[in-house]
Structures are given as C-alpha cells and as structure tokens.
Amino acid sequence: MGGFTLVELLLVVAIIALLAAMLLPALSSAASKGRKAGCLNNLKQLEIAGHLYAGDNDGRLPENQMEPSPETRNTNAWVLGNMASLQESTNTALMRRGKLFPYASPTTLYRCPGDLSSTRGVPRVRSYSMNGWMGSRYMELHSNATGFRTFLRETELASSAPACLWVIADEHEGTIDDAFFMVTMDNSRPFASFPATRHDKGYSLTFADGHTETYKLRDPKTRFSAGLAYQISPENADWLKLKQVTTTR
C-alpha cells in the first residue's frame, strides 16, 4: 500500500486546522463561563459567611471601614489588606485576620478566578470589596447625599428590601485598594470604585437576601482609564443601575 501523497497530507492538515478554528471559540467561551461561575460561587460563600457572622454577633454586619493607612486600620474589618500596597496585596496573613475568615477560610474565595492582576509577578489575594453603605455609618456621616441609609444590622437590611441591596462586588483591578467599595450617591465621583469588567464586560455582585447576579456594563461610555482621566457622567446608565441597588432612603 502506498503512503499519503503531499496533497493528501496538506488536505488533512487543512481539515485539522479548520476544526481547531471552529472549536477554539467554543472552548474559550466555556472557560469564560467557568470563571464567571467560580466568581459567583465565591461571592455566594462570602455572603453565607456574612450571615453566619451576624448570627454569632447579635445580628451585626461585619465592619467595613475605609483604611487611609495601616496605622488607622480597623482590625474588626470583614477582611484586611490593601491591594494597592506592594507589601499587603499578596499577604494572605492579613486576610486570615479578617472577621469573615473563620466562616470562609479558603483564601481562594476572596479572589475572582478571572482576576489576572499581580504584584511583582505574584497574584494579588483579593478581587472583592464590600458596599461602602454597609458595615459602618461612614457614608451617612461623610456624604453630601442626605437622606440615604447605611446598614449595621441584618434587621436594618430586612426592612429595606434585601433582594435589592448589594453587599459584595467584584472590583476592577485598577481601583481596588482597601475592601470598601465607594458609591457616591450625590454623583460627586461616579465609579470612584470601578466595577470589574472581566466577565464579558460584566461584574458579579451578591445581595443581602443571598442571591448573586452579574451586571453587564452596557453603556458604551463606561470604560476604565488609569488615573481617572476618563470621567464618567452622572447620567451613565451603568452608574445609575449600581446606585439603584446600593442603598435606600
């Protein structure tokens, strides 16, 4: 029996290349969906941990404060560590000191599977931040947007439609620092904390009733720019959607 001719070999190679080209998008899509599912699962586990913490602490939510410097660090915070710090962004020891860690101990729960950010080649340990209107009265005391509520206890959430209030979100690697996600209800700094875009231009959130969602960034003007050179309009549709589920009056 004779061997393959050159033409036949080239035909086989072409067919294999065609099949690979057809399969690669499907494989890429499957991998993307897997990362998104992993992120939603992480957030779900953190939300459950928050409920367990509240159950053990007279209904109080884990504390969530801005941390201007290590010297003013709130050691009762839900998680510790500043992702903008070279020393802290890869430090799992700080994470282990957070109040949620006894209830959500795998360190991988705090990092989105799609987050590729790193510090000096080492993956950063956290991708998520908590709604700044929860876990402290900071925004109520320091915001110019009067009349909006902050939440310290689960009973306060229960009286304000918990299914419509987000708790923890996937934050963009360009703005994540402490674990406090700022939403300025007075529109003074739209997207000062920018949501992640790694899930097909979307970010995941967990809500006070325990469910999770992924919000797509649909406004063509919603884009991150280092140094905030690109200003987001207060009328931006994605900004308005986030505000609607951040707090209530």
C-alpha positions in Angstrom: 0.0 0.0 0.0 1.4 3.4 -0.9 1.8 6.3 1.5 -0.1 9.5 1.5 0.6 12.0 -1.2 1.7 15.5 -0.4 -1.7 16.8 -1.5 -3.5 14.4 0.8 -1.3 15.3 3.8 -1.9 19.0 3.2 -5.7 18.3 3.0 -5.6 16.5 6.3 -3.6 19.4 7.9 -6.1 21.9 6.5 -9.1 19.9 7.9 -7.5 19.7 11.3 -6.8 23.5 11.3 -10.4 24.2 10.3 -11.7 22.0 13.1 -9.4 23.7 15.6 -10.6 27.1 14.4 -14.2 26.0 14.9 -13.5 24.6 18.4 -11.4 27.3 19.9 -14.2 29.9 20.3 -16.4 27.3 22.0 -13.6 26.3 24.3 -12.8 29.9 25.1 -16.5 30.6 25.8 -16.7 27.5 28.1 -13.6 28.7 30.0 -15.1 32.2 30.4 -18.4 30.8 31.7 -16.4 28.6 34.1 -14.6 31.6 35.6 -17.8 33.5 35.9 -19.5 30.6 37.7 -16.5 30.4 40.0 -16.7 34.1 40.8 -20.4 33.8 41.6 -19.7 30.8 43.8 -17.0 32.7 45.7 -19.4 35.6 46.3 -22.1 33.3 47.5 -19.8 31.7 50.0 -18.7 35.1 51.3 -22.4 36.2 51.6 -23.2 33.0 53.6 -20.1 33.7 55.8 -21.6 37.2 56.5 -24.9 35.7 57.6 -23.1 33.3 59.9 -21.0 36.1 61.4 -24.2 38.1 62.0 -25.8 35.1 63.7 -22.9 34.9 66.1 -22.7 38.6 66.7 -26.1 39.8 67.7 -27.2 40.5 64.1 -24.4 42.9 63.4 -22.8 43.0 59.9 -19.1 42.6 59.7 -17.4 46.0 59.9 -16.5 47.8 56.7 -14.4 51.0 57.0 -12.1 53.0 54.8 -8.5 52.5 55.7 -6.4 55.5 54.9 -3.2 54.0 56.3 -2.0 50.9 58.2 -1.8 53.0 61.4 -5.6 53.6 61.3 -6.5 50.0 60.3 -9.8 48.7 61.6 -8.8 45.3 63.0 -12.5 44.3 63.2 -13.0 44.6 59.4 -14.5 41.9 57.3 -11.2 41.5 55.5 -7.8 43.1 55.9 -5.2 44.1 53.3 -4.8 46.9 50.8 -4.5 45.7 47.2 -2.7 48.9 46.2 0.1 48.2 48.6 3.2 46.3 47.5 3.5 44.7 50.9 -0.1 43.8 51.5 -1.6 42.8 48.1 -0.1 39.3 48.3 -0.2 38.9 52.0 -2.7 36.1 53.0 -1.8 36.6 56.7 -3.7 39.8 56.7 -6.7 38.2 55.1 -6.7 35.5 57.8 -7.2 38.2 60.4 -10.4 39.4 58.9 -13.7 38.7 60.7 -15.1 36.6 57.9 -12.2 34.3 57.6 -13.4 31.8 60.3 -16.5 31.4 58.2 -14.9 31.5 54.8 -11.4 30.1 55.3 -10.1 29.1 51.8 -8.1 32.1 50.7 -9.2 31.4 47.1 -12.7 32.6 47.9 -11.5 36.2 48.0 -10.1 36.2 44.5 -12.1 36.0 41.3 -10.9 33.2 39.0 -10.7 35.6 36.1 -8.6 38.2 38.0 -5.1 38.2 36.4 -3.7 41.1 38.5 -0.5 40.6 40.3 2.2 42.4 42.3 5.8 41.8 41.1 4.6 38.7 39.4 2.7 37.3 42.4 -1.1 37.1 42.1 -3.0 39.5 44.4 -5.1 37.9 47.0 -8.4 39.7 46.7 -10.7 40.9 44.0 -13.8 41.8 46.1 -15.0 44.8 48.1 -18.0 45.5 50.2 -20.7 48.1 49.6 -19.5 51.2 51.5 -23.0 51.9 52.7 -22.9 48.7 54.8 -20.9 47.8 57.9 -20.4 51.4 59.1 -22.0 54.8 59.2 -19.2 56.4 57.3 -21.1 57.3 54.1 -24.1 58.5 56.1 -21.8 60.9 58.1 -19.5 62.0 55.3 -21.6 62.0 52.2 -23.3 65.1 50.8 -26.2 63.0 49.6 -28.5 63.4 52.6 -31.3 61.0 53.4 -29.7 57.8 52.3 -29.3 54.9 54.8 -26.3 53.0 56.0 -26.7 49.5 57.4 -25.1 48.0 60.5 -27.5 45.1 61.3 -29.4 42.4 59.4 -32.6 43.8 60.8 -32.0 47.1 59.1 -31.5 45.3 55.8 -34.6 43.2 56.3 -36.7 46.3 56.5 -35.3 47.7 53.2 -35.8 45.1 50.5 -32.7 43.0 50.9 -33.1 41.5 47.4 -32.4 45.0 46.0 -29.3 45.8 48.1 -25.9 44.5 47.0 -23.3 43.6 49.6 -20.0 42.4 48.0 -18.9 43.1 44.4 -16.1 42.2 42.0 -14.0 45.4 41.8 -11.7 46.4 38.9 -8.1 45.7 39.4 -7.3 49.4 38.6 -9.1 50.8 41.6 -9.2 48.1 44.3 -7.4 49.0 47.4 -9.0 48.6 50.8 -12.1 46.4 51.0 -14.5 49.4 50.9 -16.4 50.0 47.6 -17.4 53.6 47.4 -20.6 54.7 45.7 -21.2 58.4 45.9 -24.9 58.8 45.8 -24.5 62.6 45.3 -22.7 61.9 41.9 -19.6 63.6 43.1 -17.3 60.8 41.9 -19.2 58.3 39.7 -17.4 54.9 39.7 -14.6 56.1 42.1 -14.5 52.4 42.8 -14.8 50.9 39.4 -16.5 47.5 38.9 -14.7 44.7 37.3 -15.0 44.0 33.5 -13.5 40.5 33.3 -16.8 38.6 32.8 -17.5 39.7 29.2 -17.6 43.3 30.3 -19.6 42.5 33.4 -19.1 42.2 37.2 -20.7 40.0 39.8 -22.4 41.0 43.0 -24.0 39.3 45.9 -27.2 40.7 47.5 -28.4 40.9 51.1 -31.0 38.2 50.6 -28.2 35.8 49.5 -28.7 35.7 45.7 -26.0 36.7 43.2 -26.1 38.4 39.8 -23.8 39.6 37.1 -24.3 43.1 35.8 -23.2 43.8 32.2 -21.7 47.2 31.5 -23.8 48.2 28.6 -23.2 51.9 28.3 -20.6 52.4 25.6 -19.1 55.3 27.7 -18.4 53.0 30.6 -14.7 52.3 30.5 -11.9 52.4 32.9 -9.0 54.8 32.5 -5.9 54.8 34.8 -5.7 58.0 36.8 -9.4 58.6 36.2 -8.6 60.6 33.1 -11.9 59.5 31.6 -14.7 61.0 33.6 -18.0 59.0 34.0 -21.1 61.1 33.5 -23.7 61.1 36.4 -26.2 60.1 33.7 -24.2 57.0 32.8 -26.7 54.1 32.6 -24.4 51.6 34.4 -23.7 54.1 37.2 -27.4 54.7 37.7 -28.1 50.9 37.8 -25.5 50.4 40.5 -26.8 53.3 42.6 -30.3 51.9 42.5 -29.2 48.8 44.4 -26.7 50.4 46.7 -28.8 52.0 49.4 -32.3 53.4 50.1 -33.8 56.5 51.7 
